[in-house]
Amino acid sequence: MKAGPETIPSIRRRLLVLLLGPALAILLAGAAIDYFTGVAPIRAAYDQALTDAALTVAAHTYVDRQRQLRVNLPPEAVTMLRSDSVDSIFFRILAPDGALMLGDSDLPRPAVSRDNPSLEDASYHGRPIRMVTYHSATPVGAVQVCVAETTQKRAQVRNRLLSTVLAVDLVELSVVLGLVWLGVQLGLTPLHTLRDQIARRSARELEPLDTGSVPAEVRGLVEVLNRLLVTVRDSSTAQRQFLENAAHQLRTPLAGIQAQLELLAAEESAQPFRGRLLDLHKAARRLTHTARQLLALARSDQAVNLQLELGRVDLAEVVEANVSDNINRSLAAGVDLGVEAQPAITRGIPWLLHELLNNLLENAISHTPPGGSVTVRCGVEGEVAFLQVLDTGSGIPVEERTRVVERFFRGQHARGDGSGLGLAIVAEVARLHEARLHIGEGGNGRGTSVRVEFPADTSS
């Protein structure tokens, strides 16, 4: 199954996860530490102010000459004690026997504590409060002084501190994320350079890649790739040499067999066997043709031509040469061979383009009845250089046009004793040249049109 984009392993994604995860965790931990270390002294300062208020109230309690406890807090002092622009202040003074001497009687009872003064959080009338309790020693016993306040100022300070810490840490996080992303991008630049170096190569460039600027982490991979390129290059060279040798070694004996059969059939002593000799000669000629096409098909394979460089080729010259070679064949078949050639420059391998057009002409002449015509055209239309062969033969049914380029396929209207390799060779050569092959009807809906479109070469 082909992996989707989300399942393809990515070094960038892996690096970002490995770097950003810990960085985010460290920043969040730092934010928490900053917050709690900032809140602690603020809380201590408010607690100290509350304790000072309790000590001040306790300082206004005394024992008179009759050993009676008294509180010297005039109304103005109580008003000042309770005044606060944000929070509400409460207090209570209890005698040693627990009797209320002054203040708010319903304040919560403090928890038992060994500290003096002692601090605690509580709730009063459904509102959170911070309360301090101080036991002031007197000659008649300990007086309990409680002072409490709501926690709105504390909450406001905590919220401002939290928002400040988060804002600073978000800025730091953004900077860290940007630096991590930039670092990952810069770290992957050599890989991108290597990718672009490979992408710029054509399929025919089999020279080893330069490892001078390749990072050590992927150098082993590039060296393995270089060995593969060398192997493919050597294999392509060996295959091409074998095919060239095979073409030469087969062509010579087959031509000799045909010549010997022609001479033997011409002798008077062979007259009783002339028919059989002519059949043998026909079979040998067919074998020669099939062998030539098989070798041409093999030699046109892209794997064999990986090292061949494409050069500038004028399709008009290819047309002129092939029409000259096929004049006798067209005359023997009673077919009118015409040419409409305009200069058309493309990049290609000359002998393969000759093979392509030769097979198109052989097919067209073979499948056109006597009295018909075959026309070869070439030229440039826009950015396309084209080569086209039209005939007035039996044509190719629509349902067979995608199959006629298959090897050894012969359509229902095929004439003669061809091997079904002509258009397969044409398709292979077109693919090697990155050309487009179009098969359709000939002029006026008669016969067949085979058009091959190449990228035009406009360089001077």
Secondary structure per residue as TSV (DSSP state, phi and psi in degrees):
chain	resnum	aa	ss	phi	psi
A	1	M	-	360.0	137.4
A	2	K	-	-77.8	131.6
A	3	A	-	-73.3	138.1
A	4	G	-	-77.7	169.1
A	5	P	G	-57.9	-33.0
A	6	E	G	-77.0	-13.8
A	7	T	G	-104.6	-3.8
A	8	I	S	-75.9	125.3
A	9	P	-	-59.4	138.7
A	10	S	-	-130.7	123.4
A	11	I	H	-64.3	-40.3
A	12	R	H	-59.3	-47.4
A	13	R	H	-63.3	-40.3
A	14	R	H	-65.2	-43.8
A	15	L	H	-63.7	-42.7
A	16	L	H	-63.1	-40.8
A	17	V	H	-65.3	-44.4
A	18	L	H	-67.1	-32.2
A	19	L	H	-91.9	-41.6
A	20	L	H	-75.2	-33.8
A	21	G	H	-58.9	-57.9
A	22	P	H	-61.0	-38.6
A	23	A	H	-62.1	-43.2
A	24	L	H	-63.8	-42.0
A	25	A	H	-63.7	-41.5
A	26	I	H	-65.2	-42.5
A	27	L	H	-65.6	-40.0
A	28	L	H	-65.6	-42.1
A	29	A	H	-63.0	-40.5
A	30	G	H	-62.8	-39.8
A	31	A	H	-63.0	-41.5
A	32	A	H	-64.9	-43.1
A	33	I	H	-63.7	-44.3
A	34	D	H	-59.7	-41.3
A	35	Y	H	-65.2	-51.1
A	36	F	H	-70.2	-35.8
A	37	T	H	-70.2	-25.5
A	38	G	H	-79.6	-34.2
A	39	V	H	-73.3	-35.1
A	40	A	H	-57.2	-51.3
A	41	P	H	-66.7	-32.8
A	42	I	H	-65.7	-43.5
A	43	R	H	-62.1	-41.7
A	44	A	H	-63.6	-37.6
A	45	A	H	-65.9	-43.0
A	46	Y	H	-65.7	-39.7
A	47	D	H	-63.2	-38.7
A	48	Q	H	-66.0	-39.2
A	49	A	H	-64.3	-38.8
A	50	L	H	-67.7	-39.3
A	51	T	H	-64.9	-41.2
A	52	D	H	-61.4	-37.4
A	53	A	H	-64.1	-41.7
A	54	A	H	-65.0	-40.1
A	55	L	H	-66.2	-36.0
A	56	T	H	-64.7	-43.6
A	57	V	H	-63.2	-43.0
A	58	A	H	-62.8	-31.4
A	59	A	H	-68.2	-17.7
A	60	H	T	-93.8	9.7
A	61	T	E	-103.9	141.7
A	62	Y	E	-153.8	170.6
A	63	V	E	-112.0	124.1
A	64	D	-	-80.8	-172.3
A	65	R	T	-67.4	-24.2
A	66	Q	T	-88.8	14.0
A	67	R	S	57.8	38.5
A	68	Q	-	-107.0	139.2
A	69	L	E	-75.2	134.5
A	70	R	E	-130.8	153.3
A	71	V	E	-121.0	120.8
A	72	N	-	-101.6	68.5
A	73	L	-	-122.6	97.5
A	74	P	-	-66.8	162.3
A	75	P	H	-55.7	-35.0
A	76	E	H	-63.7	-38.4
A	77	A	H	-68.7	-39.0
A	78	V	H	-64.2	-40.6
A	79	T	H	-62.1	-42.5
A	80	M	H	-64.9	-38.3
A	81	L	H	-62.9	-38.8
A	82	R	H	-84.7	-9.7
A	83	S	-	-75.8	127.5
A	84	D	-	-161.4	133.6
A	85	S	S	-74.5	-16.6
A	86	V	S	-119.2	-53.4
A	87	D	S	-99.0	164.3
A	88	S	-	-99.9	136.1
A	89	I	E	-109.0	136.3
A	90	F	E	-129.1	152.2
A	91	F	E	-151.1	164.4
A	92	R	E	-156.8	139.7
A	93	I	E	-122.3	123.4
A	94	L	E	-115.0	137.2
A	95	A	-	-70.6	168.7
A	96	P	T	-58.5	-28.4
A	97	D	T	-86.2	4.1
A	98	G	S	92.0	0.9
A	99	A	-	-74.5	143.0
A	100	L	E	-73.4	124.3
A	101	M	E	-97.5	-36.1
A	102	L	E	-169.1	149.6
A	103	G	E	106.3	-156.6
A	104	D	-	-91.5	113.2
A	105	S	T	-70.6	-27.1
A	106	D	T	-94.1	14.0
A	107	L	S	-59.4	146.6
A	108	P	-	-60.0	147.1
A	109	R	-	-71.7	134.0
A	110	P	-	-71.8	152.9
A	111	A	-	-73.7	151.9
A	112	V	-	-66.4	127.9
A	113	S	-	-145.6	148.0
A	114	R	S	-82.6	-14.8
A	115	D	S	-79.3	148.3
A	116	N	S	-147.7	107.8
A	117	P	S	-75.9	160.7
A	118	S	E	-118.4	145.4
A	119	L	E	-119.6	146.0
A	120	E	E	-160.9	160.2
A	121	D	E	-97.3	142.5
A	122	A	E	-150.0	-175.0
A	123	S	E	-131.0	135.4
A	124	Y	E	-136.7	117.9
A	125	H	T	54.9	39.0
A	126	G	T	78.3	8.4
A	127	R	E	-116.8	138.4
A	128	P	E	-69.3	138.9
A	129	I	E	-134.1	159.7
A	130	R	E	-114.0	126.6
A	131	M	E	-127.0	139.4
A	132	V	E	-118.4	138.2
A	133	T	E	-122.4	129.6
A	134	Y	E	-129.4	129.7
A	135	H	E	-100.8	111.1
A	136	S	E	-96.9	121.0
A	137	A	E	-75.7	135.0
A	138	T	E	-134.0	167.7
A	139	P	T	-61.0	-20.0
A	140	V	T	-106.2	4.0
A	141	G	E	132.0	175.3
A	142	A	E	-84.2	129.6
A	143	V	E	-93.8	132.2
A	144	Q	E	-97.2	120.3
A	145	V	E	-113.6	122.8
A	146	C	E	-117.7	130.6
A	147	V	E	-127.7	131.5
A	148	A	E	-134.6	154.2
A	149	E	E	-144.3	152.4
A	150	T	E	-69.1	169.6
A	151	T	S	-111.5	28.3
A	152	Q	H	-68.6	-43.1
A	153	K	H	-61.0	-42.0
A	154	R	H	-62.0	-42.9
A	155	A	H	-63.9	-40.9
A	156	Q	H	-62.4	-44.0
A	157	V	H	-64.7	-42.8
A	158	R	H	-60.7	-42.2
A	159	N	H	-65.2	-41.9
A	160	R	H	-65.0	-41.0
A	161	L	H	-64.6	-42.7
A	162	L	H	-63.6	-43.5
A	163	S	H	-66.1	-37.3
A	164	T	H	-65.6	-46.3
A	165	V	H	-61.3	-44.4
A	166	L	H	-65.0	-39.8
A	167	A	H	-63.3	-46.0
A	168	V	H	-63.7	-43.3
A	169	D	H	-69.7	-31.5
A	170	L	H	-66.2	-39.6
A	171	V	H	-63.2	-45.0
A	172	E	H	-61.9	-41.1
A	173	L	H	-62.7	-41.8
A	174	S	H	-62.7	-42.2
A	175	V	H	-64.4	-44.2
A	176	V	H	-63.1	-43.7
A	177	L	H	-59.7	-43.8
A	178	G	H	-63.2	-42.1
A	179	L	H	-67.2	-39.5
A	180	V	H	-63.8	-45.3
A	181	W	H	-61.2	-45.3
A	182	L	H	-62.9	-42.3
A	183	G	H	-62.5	-41.2
A	184	V	H	-65.0	-43.6
A	185	Q	H	-61.8	-45.5
A	186	L	H	-66.8	-35.7
A	187	G	H	-66.0	-29.9
A	188	L	H	-90.5	-2.3
A	189	T	H	-56.2	-43.5
A	190	P	H	-59.9	-34.7
A	191	L	H	-68.4	-39.3
A	192	H	H	-64.5	-39.4
A	193	T	H	-62.1	-42.5
A	194	L	H	-64.5	-41.6
A	195	R	H	-60.6	-45.5
A	196	D	H	-65.7	-36.1
A	197	Q	H	-62.3	-41.2
A	198	I	H	-71.8	-40.1
A	199	A	H	-65.1	-32.1
A	200	R	T	-73.5	-14.7
A	201	R	S	-77.4	145.7
A	202	S	-	-85.6	169.9
A	203	A	T	-66.5	-14.5
A	204	R	T	-93.4	-9.2
A	205	E	-	-83.6	107.2
A	206	L	-	-113.9	14.3
A	207	E	S	-72.1	143.8
A	208	P	-	-58.9	149.0
A	209	L	-	-73.9	148.3
A	210	D	-	-73.3	123.3
A	211	T	-	-99.4	6.5
A	212	G	T	-62.2	-39.8
A	213	S	T	-105.4	12.3
A	214	V	S	-82.5	131.2
A	215	P	-	-60.5	151.8
A	216	A	H	-59.9	-31.4
A	217	E	H	-65.5	-28.1
A	218	V	H	-116.4	6.3
A	219	R	H	-63.1	-39.0
A	220	G	H	-60.1	-40.4
A	221	L	H	-63.5	-42.5
A	222	V	H	-66.6	-38.5
A	223	E	H	-64.2	-40.0
A	224	V	H	-63.4	-41.4
A	225	L	H	-63.7	-38.9
A	226	N	H	-63.6	-40.4
A	227	R	H	-63.3	-37.6
A	228	L	H	-65.0	-41.1
A	229	L	H	-62.3	-42.3
A	230	V	H	-64.0	-40.8
A	231	T	H	-62.8	-44.7
A	232	V	H	-63.7	-41.1
A	233	R	H	-62.6	-46.0
A	234	D	H	-64.9	-38.9
A	235	S	H	-64.7	-42.0
A	236	S	H	-63.2	-41.7
A	237	T	H	-63.8	-45.1
A	238	A	H	-64.7	-39.6
A	239	Q	H	-66.5	-41.6
A	240	R	H	-65.5	-42.3
A	241	Q	H	-63.2	-40.0
A	242	F	H	-62.7	-45.1
A	243	L	H	-66.0	-38.8
A	244	E	H	-64.2	-42.0
A	245	N	H	-65.7	-41.5
A	246	A	H	-64.1	-41.2
A	247	A	H	-60.9	-42.0
A	248	H	H	-69.8	-42.9
A	249	Q	H	-70.2	-30.7
A	250	L	H	-81.7	-38.7
A	251	R	H	-64.0	-41.0
A	252	T	H	-65.8	-51.0
A	253	P	H	-67.5	-33.9
A	254	L	H	-67.2	-40.6
A	255	A	H	-64.0	-37.5
A	256	G	H	-64.6	-40.5
A	257	I	H	-61.0	-44.3
A	258	Q	H	-62.8	-43.0
A	259	A	H	-64.0	-42.6
A	260	Q	H	-64.2	-39.8
A	261	L	H	-66.3	-38.0
A	262	E	H	-64.1	-44.3
A	263	L	H	-65.6	-41.2
A	264	L	H	-65.2	-40.1
A	265	A	H	-67.5	-24.5
A	266	A	H	-81.7	-14.1
A	267	E	S	-76.0	145.6
A	268	E	G	-67.3	-33.4
A	269	S	G	-69.1	-16.1
A	270	A	G	-98.1	7.7
A	271	Q	G	-57.3	-40.9
A	272	P	G	-61.3	-23.8
A	273	F	G	-109.1	14.1
A	274	R	H	-58.4	-42.3
A	275	G	H	-60.5	-45.2
A	276	R	H	-66.6	-38.3
A	277	L	H	-64.6	-38.3
A	278	L	H	-66.5	-37.7
A	279	D	H	-62.9	-41.6
A	280	L	H	-63.9	-40.3
A	281	H	H	-63.5	-40.8
A	282	K	H	-64.6	-42.4
A	283	A	H	-65.4	-39.8
A	284	A	H	-65.1	-38.9
A	285	R	H	-65.5	-39.8
A	286	R	H	-66.1	-40.9
A	287	L	H	-61.8	-41.6
A	288	T	H	-61.4	-44.1
A	289	H	H	-63.6	-45.6
A	290	T	H	-64.7	-42.6
A	291	A	H	-62.6	-41.6
A	292	R	H	-62.3	-41.7
A	293	Q	H	-69.2	-38.8
A	294	L	H	-62.7	-43.0
A	295	L	H	-66.7	-38.0
A	296	A	H	-64.5	-40.2
A	297	L	H	-63.4	-44.0
A	298	A	H	-66.4	-39.9
A	299	R	H	-72.0	-21.1
A	300	S	T	-86.6	-5.9
A	301	D	S	-62.2	139.5
A	302	Q	G	-60.7	-36.0
A	303	A	G	-63.1	-27.3
A	304	V	G	-81.2	-22.8
A	305	N	G	-111.7	24.4
A	306	L	T	-61.8	-31.5
A	307	Q	T	-95.2	-3.5
A	308	L	-	-80.1	130.2
A	309	E	-	-87.4	139.8
A	310	L	-	-79.1	131.5
A	311	G	E	-116.1	173.3
A	312	R	E	-72.9	127.1
A	313	V	E	-130.6	133.8
A	314	D	E	-93.7	115.1
A	315	L	H	-62.8	-26.2
A	316	A	H	-63.4	-37.2
A	317	E	H	-69.0	-37.4
A	318	V	H	-62.8	-41.1
A	319	V	H	-64.3	-45.8
A	320	E	H	-59.7	-45.4
A	321	A	H	-65.4	-43.1
A	322	N	H	-73.5	-34.5
A	323	V	H	-64.2	-40.1
A	324	S	H	-61.4	-39.3
A	325	D	H	-70.3	-24.3
A	326	N	H	-107.3	7.1
A	327	I	H	-61.1	-47.4
A	328	N	H	-63.3	-39.1
A	329	R	H	-63.8	-42.1
A	330	S	H	-68.7	-37.2
A	331	L	H	-65.7	-41.4
A	332	A	H	-64.9	-31.3
A	333	A	H	-88.5	-3.8
A	334	G	T	70.4	32.3
A	335	V	-	-113.6	134.3
A	336	D	E	-80.7	119.9
A	337	L	E	-104.6	114.3
A	338	G	E	-115.6	161.3
A	339	V	E	-133.7	135.5
A	340	E	E	-132.2	86.1
A	341	A	E	-113.5	130.9
A	342	Q	-	-121.2	151.8
A	343	P	-	-54.8	132.7
A	344	A	-	-147.7	102.8
A	345	I	E	-93.4	131.1
A	346	T	E	-141.4	178.3
A	347	R	E	-107.0	127.0
A	348	G	E	-166.8	-176.2
A	349	I	-	-104.8	111.4
A	350	P	H	-52.8	-50.4
A	351	W	H	-65.8	-29.2
A	352	L	H	-72.5	-36.9
A	353	L	H	-66.9	-36.3
A	354	H	H	-62.9	-41.6
A	355	E	H	-63.6	-40.4
A	356	L	H	-60.5	-52.6
A	357	L	H	-67.9	-35.9
A	358	N	H	-61.1	-41.7
A	359	N	H	-68.2	-36.7
A	360	L	H	-63.6	-41.8
A	361	L	H	-69.2	-41.5
A	362	E	H	-59.1	-46.3
A	363	N	H	-61.0	-48.7
A	364	A	H	-62.4	-44.8
A	365	I	H	-66.4	-40.1
A	366	S	H	-66.2	-31.8
A	367	H	T	-102.2	11.2
A	368	T	S	-108.9	125.0
A	369	P	-	-69.2	159.6
A	370	P	T	-53.8	141.8
A	371	G	T	91.5	-11.4
A	372	G	-	-84.1	-173.3
A	373	S	E	-139.2	152.2
A	374	V	E	-129.0	130.1
A	375	T	E	-122.2	131.7
A	376	V	E	-107.5	128.3
A	377	R	E	-126.9	148.9
A	378	C	E	-152.7	155.9
A	379	G	E	170.6	-166.2
A	380	V	E	-127.6	131.6
A	381	E	E	-128.7	107.8
A	382	G	T	67.3	-121.4
A	383	E	T	-102.2	18.8
A	384	V	E	-119.8	128.4
A	385	A	E	-98.2	129.3
A	386	F	E	-123.2	155.1
A	387	L	E	-131.5	125.3
A	388	Q	E	-138.1	138.7
A	389	V	E	-124.6	124.4
A	390	L	E	-118.1	141.4
A	391	D	E	-136.3	168.3
A	392	T	-	-111.2	33.0
A	393	G	S	-82.1	-153.9
A	394	S	S	-76.5	-15.0
A	395	G	-	80.1	170.7
A	396	I	-	-119.4	120.4
A	397	P	-	-55.7	149.7
A	398	V	G	-57.0	-41.1
A	399	E	G	-70.1	-13.7
A	400	E	G	-101.1	-5.9
A	401	R	T	-68.8	-25.1
A	402	T	T	-85.0	-13.5
A	403	R	T	-102.0	-18.6
A	404	V	T	-67.3	-14.8
A	405	V	T	-87.4	-1.7
A	406	E	S	-77.9	150.1
A	407	R	T	-69.1	133.8
A	408	F	T	68.5	12.0
A	409	F	-	-84.7	130.4
A	410	R	-	-124.9	127.2
A	411	G	-	-73.6	173.5
A	412	Q	T	-70.1	-22.9
A	413	H	T	-102.2	13.4
A	414	A	-	-65.3	137.9
A	415	R	-	-110.2	159.6
A	416	G	T	76.4	-165.3
A	417	D	T	-120.3	42.0
A	418	G	-	-65.0	168.8
A	419	S	-	-98.8	-5.5
A	420	G	S	77.8	26.6
A	421	L	-	-113.0	-12.0
A	422	G	H	-58.0	-55.4
A	423	L	H	-72.5	-24.8
A	424	A	H	-64.3	-41.1
A	425	I	H	-63.9	-43.3
A	426	V	H	-58.7	-46.1
A	427	A	H	-63.9	-38.6
A	428	E	H	-67.5	-42.8
A	429	V	H	-66.0	-40.4
A	430	A	H	-61.9	-43.3
A	431	R	H	-63.5	-39.2
A	432	L	H	-63.3	-32.7
A	433	H	T	-94.6	8.5
A	434	E	T	55.1	40.2
A	435	A	-	-101.8	161.6
A	436	R	E	-104.8	133.8
A	437	L	E	-108.2	124.5
A	438	H	E	-120.2	128.8
A	439	I	E	-119.5	124.2
A	440	G	E	-150.1	-158.5
A	441	E	E	-86.2	153.8
A	442	G	-	-78.2	-167.2
A	443	G	G	-64.0	140.9
A	444	N	G	59.1	27.5
A	445	G	G	73.9	11.6
A	446	R	-	-107.9	145.3
A	447	G	S	69.8	-149.4
A	448	T	E	-132.5	145.0
A	449	S	E	-122.6	123.8
A	450	V	E	-117.7	119.0
A	451	R	E	-123.8	130.4
A	452	V	E	-116.9	123.8
A	453	E	E	-110.0	123.5
A	454	F	E	-109.8	154.1
A	455	P	E	-65.2	125.4
A	456	A	B	-71.5	142.8
A	457	D	-	-101.0	107.2
A	458	T	-	-97.9	2.3
A	459	S	-	-70.2	146.5
A	460	S	-	-85.1	360.0
